[in-house]
């Protein structure tokens, strides 16, 4: 297994060693986040969790133990936070943070009552120095893709990680991994809207491909590197197409990236695609990496 990981790391670093990454030390502007939050974005995030949680829960089960302290960055609805709370047990603890109060409010509303060891807090990833503890495991899913300045973020995370602790990061590996077989022109609309979303957020949807090099350069060793590529095998899961489009509608219109007419046209194309049983649809591939300090 170690040999396989070493080969993967070598492959990534050799391919992407010449690629630049953002080292700016500035913080992120909350207003750039393009996806609907709180109750408005709840249904979309619930569906996203349904699709990806099986793989995420399996990964957490491999690395989270009874009695651990866990920090969940950008917790969203907090469903992965709840699973971590189950794994650490009564002697452990989970702190789940998000920079959006609307997200924290929704997470609190759906939190299972038995998780006395789970606490939610409105806090930005750039405010981690305000925490007075260090953690055994720090977890982030679908977070870094929405943030610039990844090297700065890693430095912030280091401050609250125990010397022998682990960081688990899961994220989209690029919008090109969301596709259909056979190819549908409707996916060109998805790619166009995705590109506009990342223009608004001023981030890179393909950052994960050069991420291993950045991790190594930042003083981490890679313990595991895997990928999960879910197939949308029923109409309910396929509705992620229109849910996803709806979740970025307001931000793109506000930023003058699209018109309402363009949105309605794209929405109708995707709605029709969702019903096509003769077309196989794959959701975004999710990369999974587990790292420790060297």
C-alpha distance (Angstrom), angle and dihedral (degrees) to the residues before:
residue distance angle dihedral
X1 . . .
X2 3.84 . .
X3 3.80 88.9 .
X4 3.82 90.8 53.3
X5 3.80 91.9 50.0
X6 3.81 90.9 49.0
X7 3.79 90.4 51.6
X8 3.81 91.0 49.9
X9 3.79 91.9 49.4
X10 3.79 91.3 48.5
X11 3.78 90.8 50.1
X12 3.80 93.6 50.5
X13 3.78 95.8 44.4
X14 3.79 94.5 46.9
X15 3.79 92.0 51.2
X16 3.77 98.2 42.8
X17 3.80 103.9 30.0
X18 3.79 91.0 105.0
X19 3.80 94.4 49.0
X20 3.83 118.0 102.4
X21 3.77 124.4 -129.1
X22 3.76 131.4 -162.4
X23 3.80 114.4 -92.0
X24 3.78 98.5 169.4
X25 3.80 111.9 137.4
X26 3.80 96.6 -147.1
X27 3.77 122.0 115.3
X28 3.77 127.9 -114.0
X29 3.79 123.9 -94.9
X30 3.80 108.9 -125.8
X31 3.81 89.6 -150.5
X32 3.82 90.6 67.1
X33 3.80 93.0 67.3
X34 3.80 104.5 110.1
X35 3.82 105.4 -167.9
X36 3.80 121.5 93.2
X37 3.82 113.0 -102.7
X38 3.78 137.6 -154.3
X39 3.78 120.5 6.3
X40 3.80 90.5 -14.1
X41 3.79 92.6 62.1
X42 3.81 98.1 31.4
X43 3.82 98.6 102.0
X44 3.80 92.3 49.4
X45 3.80 92.3 49.7
X46 3.81 92.1 46.2
X47 3.80 89.6 55.5
X48 3.80 91.2 45.5
X49 3.80 88.7 53.3
X50 3.79 91.8 49.0
X51 3.80 90.7 55.2
X52 3.81 99.5 43.1
X53 3.81 106.1 26.5
X54 3.83 96.1 85.4
X55 3.81 90.5 62.5
X56 3.82 93.8 38.6
X57 3.80 93.8 49.1
X58 3.80 90.7 49.6
X59 3.80 90.6 52.7
X60 3.80 92.7 47.9
X61 3.80 90.4 49.8
X62 3.80 89.4 56.6
X63 3.80 95.1 54.4
X64 3.83 110.3 23.6
X65 3.81 117.9 82.2
X66 3.79 138.1 -173.8
X67 3.79 111.9 -76.3
X68 3.81 95.4 20.0
X69 3.78 124.6 139.1
X70 3.83 111.2 -131.8
X71 3.80 131.2 -168.4
X72 3.82 116.0 -159.9
X73 3.81 111.1 -160.1
X74 3.81 117.5 -153.1
X75 3.79 90.8 2.2
X76 3.82 97.6 -176.2
X77 3.81 108.3 -176.0
X78 3.79 90.3 -2.0
X79 3.80 97.2 -127.6
X80 3.80 92.4 131.0
X81 3.81 87.1 46.0
X82 3.79 89.0 56.4
X83 3.80 91.4 50.6
X84 3.80 90.2 50.4
X85 3.82 89.4 49.9
X86 3.80 88.9 54.4
X87 3.81 91.1 51.0
X88 3.84 97.1 48.6
X89 3.81 92.9 48.1
X90 3.78 128.6 -160.3
X91 3.80 93.6 -42.9
X92 3.80 92.3 53.6
X93 3.79 132.5 65.2
X94 3.79 139.9 -147.1
X95 3.79 125.4 -156.5
X96 3.81 112.2 -167.4
X97 3.80 117.4 -167.3
X98 3.79 135.1 -174.7
X99 3.79 131.1 171.8
X100 3.82 90.1 -134.1
X101 3.80 118.2 81.0
X102 3.81 88.2 -161.7
X103 3.81 89.8 59.9
X104 3.79 91.9 46.9
X105 3.81 90.7 51.1
X106 3.82 92.4 52.6
X107 3.81 92.0 44.9
X108 3.80 90.0 52.6
X109 3.81 90.9 49.0
X110 3.82 93.9 56.0
X111 3.81 97.2 37.2
X112 3.80 112.4 124.7
X113 3.81 110.6 -116.3
X114 3.79 94.5 -130.1
X115 3.81 93.3 67.0
X116 3.79 99.8 89.3
X117 3.80 88.0 153.9
X118 3.82 93.9 62.5
X119 3.80 121.1 88.3
X120 3.81 129.3 179.7
X121 3.79 123.2 -150.9
X122 3.80 135.2 177.4
X123 3.76 103.0 -121.7
X124 3.80 136.6 137.8
X125 3.78 122.1 -127.9
X126 3.81 85.4 -119.0
X127 3.80 90.9 61.0
X128 3.79 97.9 59.2
X129 3.79 90.9 116.8
X130 3.82 85.9 73.2
X131 3.80 90.2 68.1
X132 3.80 115.6 94.6
X133 3.79 98.5 -153.0
X134 3.79 143.0 58.3
X135 3.80 124.7 -129.7
X136 3.79 138.3 -134.3
X137 3.81 91.8 -144.6
X138 3.80 130.5 20.8
X139 3.79 114.6 -165.8
X140 3.81 130.8 -166.5
X141 3.79 126.6 173.4
X142 3.81 125.7 -179.5
X143 3.80 89.7 -10.8
X144 3.79 112.0 103.1
X145 3.81 92.9 53.1
X146 3.81 87.1 68.2
X147 3.81 95.2 49.3
X148 3.80 134.8 74.7
X149 3.81 124.8 -149.0
X150 3.81 97.7 48.6
X151 3.79 94.5 174.9
X152 3.79 89.9 57.0
X153 3.80 90.2 48.5
X154 3.80 91.7 53.0
X155 3.80 89.5 51.8
X156 3.80 89.7 52.4
X157 3.81 91.7 50.4
X158 3.81 92.2 50.2
X159 3.80 89.6 62.9
X160 3.81 93.1 65.6
X161 3.82 99.9 35.5
X162 3.79 120.4 101.2
X163 3.79 114.0 -121.0
X164 3.81 91.2 -107.6
X165 3.81 94.7 33.6
X166 3.79 128.9 120.9
X167 3.79 133.3 -129.7
X168 3.80 117.6 -150.0
X169 3.80 116.3 -163.2
X170 3.80 125.9 -177.7
X171 3.78 122.0 -180.0
X172 3.77 147.5 147.8
X173 3.81 111.7 -80.4
X174 3.82 93.9 -150.4
X175 3.80 140.5 -45.2
X176 3.81 89.8 -104.1
X177 3.83 87.2 74.8
X178 3.84 90.7 67.4
X179 3.80 102.5 84.3
X180 3.80 147.6 126.6
X181 3.80 136.6 -123.9
X182 2.94 112.0 -109.8
X183 3.79 95.7 27.8
X184 3.80 116.6 -104.0
X185 3.79 123.4 -156.4
X186 3.79 87.6 -136.1
X187 3.80 87.4 75.3
X188 3.77 89.5 64.2
X189 3.80 86.0 65.9
X190 3.81 90.6 51.2
X191 3.80 91.0 51.9
X192 3.80 91.7 46.9
X193 3.79 93.3 50.8
X194 3.81 91.5 44.2
X195 3.79 90.5 53.2
X196 3.79 90.0 51.6
X197 3.80 91.2 48.8
X198 3.80 91.7 55.7
X199 3.79 90.3 45.8
X200 3.80 88.1 57.5
X201 3.80 92.1 46.4
X202 3.83 91.7 41.9
X203 3.80 91.1 -134.0
X204 3.80 139.4 121.2
X205 3.80 119.9 -110.1
X206 3.83 90.9 -161.8
X207 3.82 96.9 51.6
X208 3.81 92.3 114.7
X209 3.80 91.7 70.7
X210 3.81 91.6 64.9
X211 3.79 94.5 32.4
X212 3.85 97.1 97.9
X213 3.80 90.8 61.3
X214 3.79 91.7 49.0
X215 3.81 90.6 49.6
X216 3.80 92.6 51.5
X217 3.82 92.1 45.5
X218 3.82 88.9 50.6
X219 3.80 93.3 57.5
X220 3.80 101.8 -95.9
X221 3.78 131.4 127.8
X222 3.80 118.9 -143.7
X223 3.82 113.6 -125.3
X224 3.80 98.8 176.1
X225 3.80 135.8 7.0
X226 3.80 119.9 -175.6
X227 3.80 141.2 147.9
X228 3.80 135.0 -139.2
X229 3.81 121.5 -160.2
X230 3.82 112.2 -176.7
X231 3.79 123.9 -156.8
X232 3.80 116.4 -139.9
X233 3.78 96.6 -131.5
X234 3.79 101.9 171.2
X235 3.80 139.5 38.9
X236 3.79 92.9 -105.8
X237 3.82 93.2 57.6
X238 3.80 91.2 41.6
X239 3.80 89.0 60.6
X240 3.82 85.5 77.6
X241 3.82 84.5 86.3
X242 3.79 94.9 66.2
X243 3.81 94.5 30.9
X244 3.79 89.2 54.7
X245 3.78 92.9 48.3
X246 3.81 91.6 48.3
X247 3.81 91.1 50.3
X248 3.82 93.0 63.1
X249 3.82 98.2 34.9
X250 3.80 98.8 98.0
X251 3.81 95.1 44.7
X252 3.81 92.8 50.4
X253 3.79 93.8 46.9
X254 3.80 91.3 46.5
X255 3.82 89.6 51.5
X256 3.83 90.3 49.5
X257 3.79 90.8 -119.0
X258 3.82 94.7 125.8
X259 3.78 140.5 10.7
X260 3.79 125.8 -125.1
X261 3.79 88.2 -111.5
X262 3.83 91.3 56.0
X263 3.78 90.5 49.0
X264 3.82 93.2 50.1
X265 3.81 91.0 49.5
X266 3.81 92.8 50.5
X267 3.81 92.1 44.4
X268 3.81 91.4 54.8
X269 3.81 92.1 49.1
X270 3.80 91.6 51.9
X271 3.79 93.0 44.4
X272 3.78 89.2 56.8
X273 3.80 91.9 46.0
X274 3.81 91.5 53.5
X275 3.81 89.2 62.0
X276 3.82 95.9 49.9
X277 3.82 105.3 108.6
X278 3.81 90.5 -179.3
X279 3.81 90.8 65.3
X280 3.81 124.1 74.1
X281 3.81 114.4 -144.6
X282 3.80 126.4 -159.7
X283 3.80 120.5 -162.9
X284 3.80 123.2 -138.5
X285 3.78 113.2 -57.8
X286 3.81 111.5 -115.2
X287 3.78 119.5 -144.3
X288 3.81 117.2 -149.7
X289 3.78 123.0 -159.9
X290 3.80 131.4 174.4
X291 3.81 117.4 -163.0
X292 3.80 140.9 176.5
X293 3.78 134.7 -169.2
X294 3.78 113.9 -91.4
